[in-house]
Amino acid sequence: MSARAIIIGAPRSGSGKTSIAIGLMRALTRRGLRVAGAKSGPDYIDPGFHAAATGRSGVNLDSWAMSPPLLAALLAAAAKDADIIIVESAMGLFDGIPSEPGRSGSAAELARLHGLPVLLVLDVSGQSQTAAAVAKGFAVYDKDVHIAGVILNRLGSERHKRLAGDAIEAVGLPVVGAVLRDPSLTLPERHLGLVQADEHAGIDIHIDRLADAMERSLDLDRIVELAVPVAGARADGLVALPPPGQRIALASDAAFSFIYPHHIAGWRAAGAELVPFSPLANEAPDPACDVCWLPGGYPELHAGRLAQAGWFRAGMTAFAAQRPVHGECGGFMVLGEALEDASGETHRMLGLLGHATSFAKRKMNLGYRQATLIGDSPIGPSGALIRGHEFHYAQIIEPGTDAPLAKLADGQGNPLPQSGARRGNVTGSFFHAIAREDA
């Protein structure tokens, strides 16, 4: 069969769509289907669970950060050698930002651009027939977004299922699943959101439990029928960010884990070799590499170990003297002079840039970002426009004296303070690059 796709959406975050999407992916994989997972919007966590459920790397599809040709290329790549793509919506189905046509960042935008149907997950706890009004509103809100079916979630009883389900079907929408309330299906959380897939000791057991529930609760055959073939021209050769070097030393462990799957896939497809190393294991980047990349992650949870990793420190200093080094968010924090953890203890960091950061003085920074690079960096040449996002609680408590990396604006182009830092071969910023605007 040719690859088909369908979106799992909901009115809001917290409706249970992640658990349903992951369980559905595993349940369809059990049937022998080649399942690919995708996530709308900027999200590191869920693609890892998608990969754990399907055995295939996940992908982010972000219509704000990615040009339409790049978006089409990534969707086509996800469809390659797959039977079905399950796209999980971020936040609510229509949640994005005001932008030019086709670039809102919402999951509904993917539905419009690529004609993908939507399964609407409704948390019906605390309501019954009123769920039909919600479903009907979604069905008529945008004529270019097709609500193909409804999944009822967190039902209290079979009577509850009948009341809500009959009312929804009476307004012309099929109910293709009904999931009873079960706290054991909830994914665990941590201080910045969900636990990452590779941190969950019993991840396979948990995903199998989700799949068991979906097999009992969803009409899997009907869901496959509702998915539509992925259409549109393939845009082979497009990458969101050109590889910053032929051999890329990539920090990779529990402290450095936030890198988008489409960057990994794109760099490899372009012929680059990724050479992972673990700072937490006191490893240094391979000096034969052309560039070193420190992704985001949770360095504040491991600041003491990083401060004591002498071989890592010496290796990074030697590497940076000769070749480019770039850090994003958590990686940027580690490139600085010091990091204050949540308890208020200060730890010495690499000192390759002059700033200091604190996780003790928490303040959420969240949103899309447009970064115009002031100087050359592994994410692009001076003058390049990079689309990305920020999500962190840490703050800069000592700015240092390094030159800024980029002129920054929010997703709608409103100016923000200059961002990041650059010194010699070393660059970094709190913002995560998703795609270069010319990609």
HELIX and SHEET records of a PDB file:
HELIX    1   1 LYS A   17  ARG A   30  1                                  14    
HELIX    2   2 ILE A   45  THR A   54  1                                  10    
HELIX    3   3 PRO A   68  ALA A   79  1                                  12    
HELIX    4   4 ALA A  107  HIS A  114  1                                   8    
HELIX    5   5 THR A  130  TYR A  141  1                                  12    
HELIX    6   6 GLU A  158  ALA A  170  1                                  13    
HELIX    7   7 PRO A  183  LEU A  185  5                                   3    
HELIX    8   8 ALA A  197  GLU A  199  5                                   3    
HELIX    9   9 ILE A  203  SER A  217  1                                  15    
HELIX   10  10 LEU A  220  LEU A  226  1                                   7    
HELIX   11  11 PRO A  261  ALA A  269  1                                   9    
HELIX   12  12 PRO A  279  ALA A  281  5                                   3    
HELIX   13  13 PRO A  299  LEU A  301  5                                   3    
HELIX   14  14 ALA A  303  GLN A  308  1                                   6    
HELIX   15  15 GLY A  310  ALA A  320  1                                  11    
HELIX   16  16 GLY A  330  LEU A  335  1                                   6    
SHEET    1   A 7 VAL A  59  LEU A  61  0                                        
SHEET    2   A 7 VAL A  35  SER A  40  1                                        
SHEET    3   A 7 ILE A  84  GLU A  88  1                                        
SHEET    4   A 7 ARG A   4  GLY A   9  1                                        
SHEET    5   A 7 VAL A 118  ASP A 123  1                                        
SHEET    6   A 7 ILE A 147  LEU A 155  1                                        
SHEET    7   A 7 VAL A 175  LEU A 180  1                                        
SHEET    1   B 5 VAL A  59  LEU A  61  0                                        
SHEET    2   B 5 VAL A  35  SER A  40  1                                        
SHEET    3   B 5 ILE A  84  GLU A  88  1                                        
SHEET    4   B 5 ARG A   4  GLY A   9  1                                        
SHEET    5   B 5 VAL A 228  PRO A 229 -1                                        
SHEET    1   C 2 GLU A 189  ARG A 190  0                                        
SHEET    2   C 2 GLY A 193  LEU A 194 -1                                        
SHEET    1   D 6 GLU A 273  PHE A 277  0                                        
SHEET    2   D 6 ARG A 247  ALA A 251  1                                        
SHEET    3   D 6 VAL A 291  LEU A 294  1                                        
SHEET    4   D 6 VAL A 325  GLU A 328  1                                        
SHEET    5   D 6 VAL A 426  SER A 429  1                                        
SHEET    6   D 6 ALA A 421  ARG A 423 -1                                        
SHEET    1   E 4 THR A 346  ARG A 348  0                                        
SHEET    2   E 4 ALA A 338  GLU A 340 -1                                        
SHEET    3   E 4 ALA A 356  SER A 358  1                                        
SHEET    4   E 4 GLN A 395  GLU A 398 -1                                        
SHEET    1   F 5 PRO A 415  SER A 419  0                                        
SHEET    2   F 5 ALA A 406  ASP A 410 -1                                        
SHEET    3   F 5 ASN A 365  LEU A 373 -1                                        
SHEET    4   F 5 LEU A 385  HIS A 392 -1                                        
SHEET    5   F 5 HIS A 432  ARG A 436 -1                                        
END                                                                             
